[in-house]
Amino acid sequence: LITFMNYLTIIVESSIFGLLSGLHFYWAAGGRKGLSSALPQKTNGEKLFVPGIGATLVVAFGLLGFCIITLANLGVFNFII
C-alpha cells in the first residue's frame, strides 16, 4: 500500500534523477550550458579535470537507472513483469 507521501516522494525523487540524467546526456552530446558551474575549479578558474564523453554517459545512464528503479516502486513496470 502506497500512501500519498510515499507516492509524492517517489515522484519527486524520480523527477530529480530524470532531470540530472537528461543534463548529463546534454553534456555528453556537446552542450556546455551549466558545465562550468558543475566542474571543480582552482581559484584562477582552471578546471581540475574535464570528464570525457564516456564518463559522462556512464553517469547519465546510472542516473537514468536510478530513475527507473524509483519509478518501479510505484508499480509502473508491473505490466512487463
N, C-alpha and C positions, 0 to 999 in steps of 0.2 A: 504494500500500500504506500503510495507516494503522496505525501502531504503537499500543500501549496508551497510551503517554504522550501522543501526539497526540490520541487519542480522548478521554482524560481532560481534556486542556487545552481541547478544543473544547466538551465538555460543561460544564465549569466556566465558561468564558467565555460560552457561550450562556445559561446559568442566570443569571449576573450581569446580562447585558444584558436578559434577560426580566424579572427582578425589578425592575430600575431602570425599565424601561418601564412595568410594572404600577403602580409607585409614582407615576409621573408621570400615568398615566391616573386614578389615585385622586385625586391633587391636582386635576386638571382637572375631575373630577366633583364637587368641592367638599370633599373630605377635607382635614382640617387637621393630622392627626397627623404629627409629624416635620417639618412645614413650617417652623416657627420655627428649627429647627436647620440647615435647608438654605439658608436665605436669609441673605446677609451683613447684619450689623447694625452700627450705631455703638455706642460704648461705653455710651450711655444706653439702648440697646435699640431705638432707632428703626431700622426697616428701610431699607436703602439703595434698594431697588426692590422692587416686587411685580409679578411677571410675570402677564400675563393668561392666560385660558384658551387662546387661540390659540397663544401662545408655548409654553405647557406641552404642548399637543397636538403641536406640531411636534417638540419634544424626545422625547416619548413615541413617536411614530411613527418617528423617527430611530433610537432605541434598539431598537425592535422590528425595524427593518430590519437593524441590525447582528446581532441575534439570529438572524434568518432566514439571513443571509449566512453566519454561522459554522456554523449547522446544515447548510447546503448543502455545506460542506466534508466532511461525513460521508456525503453521498450520500442524505440523507433525501428530497430532492425529485427524485431521478432518474426516478421514475415519471411526473412531469409533463413532463420533457424527452423 
